[in-house]
Amino acid sequence: MKNWYMLTVVGADRAGIVARLTRELFDAGAYLGEASMLRLGGNFTIMLMVCGAWSADGLRERLSAVAGEWGLRVHVDAIEGGLHQHVLPDVRVHVHGADRAGIVAEMTEALARLDVNILSLDSDVGGVHAAPFYVMQIEGVAAAGVGAVEAALEPLRARGIDVRVETIETLVG
């Protein structure tokens, strides 16, 4: 019997983490599904769909040596596989502004009120410690349309946040 898990791994960023982890999974007979792997503030994080014949505890045990060797924290959750359900975004929101608490909450709450399904959100803090600025990009599906998103974000612009909304044109086929 094959079980699907969402494997989340976090550790200090260094070369070779992906190679070592995926080799261990391959040697364990795992099938890998969708993945997101990225560096955040000197840390490396992986979210990876993994399928295999083991239990969640068995998967954790299988990865314990790699985790110890590389200083990784491993979390495993049972999930439904759900492959081949890729959703294409139709709106992209670019955000720039002085870094301050609440930008992400305000932006995502405005989008949630329109039932925008956020598919990805990437952010970074730039500038210098004395004058940081926040940069965020959100892609999603806007059921109400890009015009409604533009209007909903206008109050944030009035508070000094630079927001740009664009339609994503996706060619399929």
N, C-alpha and C positions, 0 to 999 in steps of 0.2 A: 504494500500500500504506500502510495506517495503522498506526502504532506507538504503544504506550502507554508513558508515562514517569511516574515519581514525581518531581515537581519540588519541591525543597526550597530555600527562599529565606530568608535571615537578614540582618537589618540593624537599625540603630538605628531605633526607632519614630518615625514621623512621619506626618502626614495625607497621604493620596493614594497610598500604596504599592500598595494593592490595585487602585485605579482604573488606575494607570499600567501595572502588570504585566498585568492582564487585558485592557487595551486592546491592548497589544503582542501578546498571545497571540491575541486575536480577529482582529487585522489579519493575523496569520500563518496564519489558517485553522484554528486549534486548536479542538478539542472539549474542554471541561472536564468532568471527572468529579467524584468526591467530593473534598472539601477540608476542611482544618482550618487555621484562621488565628487566631493569638492573640499577645498581648503577654506577654513574660516578662522581668521585671526591666529595663525600659527598652529591650528589644529586641523586634522584631517577627519572627515566623516564620510561614512558610506551608509546608504540605505539600499538594500539589495534584496530582491525577491529570490528565494532559494527553495528548491523542491528536492525532497529526498525521502528515504524510507525511515528515517530516525524520528524520534520525538523531539520536542523543543529542548528538553534537558539533554538529550543525546547530541543534538547539534551544538549546544553550548559546550558540552564536554569535548566534543571533537575539536572545537576551536580553542580550548583552554590553553594548550601549549603555545599556539601562535599568539594568543592574547598576552600571555605572560612574557614571552620572548620579545614582543614588540611594544609592550606597555599599552595594550588596547583594552578598552571597555566594550564588552559585547552584550547586546540585548536581543532577545529573540521573541517574536510574537507570532502565533498561529494566524494565518490569513486565508482568504479564498484566493486562488491563483489569478483569475481575471485577466489573463493575457489577451492581447489583440483587441483592446478596447481604447485605443488611443483617441483622445479628444483633441481636436484642433482649435487653438485659440483664435479669436477674431478681433481682439482688442489688446493693445499694449499701452501701458501707462508709465511714463517716465516722470520721476519725482526728483527734484533737487532743492535743497534748502539748508539753512543753518541747522546744524544738528541740535535737536532738543527732544526731550521725552514726549512721546505721544504721536509722533508722525505716522508710524506704522498703524497704530490703533485708529487714528482719525481717517487715514486713507482707506484701510480695509473695511471699516464700518460704513463709510460712504458707499463703497462698492457692494457691500453685503445688503444694504437697503435696496439696491437695484437687482438683487439676486445674481450678481456677477460671480461666476464660478472661477475662482483663482486657481490656475493650473501651475503657475510658478511665480515665485517672488524671490528676487535677488537684491541684496542691498550691501552697501559698503559705507564706511565713514572715511572721508578724505580730509585734506587740509592739514593743519597742524593742531597740536593739543590746545593752543590758545584760541584758535578759530576753526573748529571742525565744521565740515559740511556733510550732509547726508545725501546719498544717492540710492535710489531704489528703482527697480524695473519690475512691473507686474504684467503677466500675460494671463488672459482668461477668456471666458465666453460671456459675452454681454447680451443676455436675452432681450433687454430693452433697447439695444442698439448703442452705437458709439455716441450719438448726439445726447442721449440721456446720461451717459457717463460724463461727457463734457460738462453738462449742466450741473450734475451732482457734485462735481469737484470744484466748481467755481468758488464756493465759500472758502475752500482751502487756499486757493490762489489769493483771495482777498486778505488772508492772514500771512502772506509772504512766502508761501510755498510755490515754487516753480513746478507746474504740472503740465505735461504735454500728453495728449491722448491721440493715438493713431489706430487706424484700421489695419489689421493684418490680412493681407491677401494671400491665400494659400492655394496653390495650384495642385490639384490632385489628379493623378492619372498619367 
